[in-house]
Structures are given as C-alpha cells and as structure tokens.
Amino acid sequence: MTGIVIVVHAPLGEAMREFAVHVLGEAGNRMSVHDIQPEDMPDEQVPSLLRDIRAADEGQGVLVLTDLIGATPANIAKRAVAEAQALGTQCCVVAGLNTSMLLRALTSRDQGLAQARAKALAGGVQGCLQVD
C-alpha cells in the first residue's frame, strides 16, 4: 500500500480526514495528518513530518498531499520529502489538495506510488468543473 500523508494549513487536514471517513468509512482514516498552525516554525515541523513519512511507508512509497504550492505547509512537505528520499524512502509531494484528489489517492493506494500520484492529480483536476 502507498502511504498517504497530508500537510496543510490548519484545520484543513483534520477536516479532510473527517470527510474521507464520512465517504469511505474507516478506510478514509488510513493517513497521517499534519495541520500546520500559523505560529508553527518550519524547522521544528520537518522532523515530525519526516518521521510520519517514514512510518507511513508500507513498501510502496508515500504520497504527501499539500494544499497551496509555495506556502509554509508545502515548503515543510518539500523539505521533509527531500530528507526522506535521501534516507531511501520512495515519496513525492502533490500540491492543490481537494476532496476529489484525496478520494482518488485513498482509493488507488494499492496500485503503487506512481499510479496513486497520477490518480490523485487526475482527481484533483477533474473535480474542478463549472456546473451551471
């Protein structure tokens, strides 16, 4: 299984977890969540995130999902992923987290990291449509 780790502005991470459990049941709870608070210092958050990335690796890598590229949570995720990769953990970061992306990531975890990443990205894009 591909591990899933969310790194976002608080309280979005826990809200995403609640959403996933609402839709998928307990299968939606199989992720690690890092809600980054406004007062959190990036240098202090990277080690904790690195531990969770490494712990989430069940042999098929870890997909790290973040909300806004260039923002503090994404920068923390990028640093932690680089450190995890240097330690031999297969992982990557995808930005732009939305509910469609999360559902696709969670429901394609058994297909490996590359497939989970591709499905998450497709879900994120396909979930944004004009509906009127």
Buried (B, 14 or more C-beta within 10 A) or exposed (E): BBBBBBBBBBEBBEBBBEBBBEBBEEEBEBBBBBBBEEEBEBEEBBEEBBEBBBEBBEEBBBBBBBBBBEBBBBBBBBBBBBBBEEEEBBBBBBBBBBBBBBBBBBBBBEBBBBBBBBBBBBBBEEBEEEEE
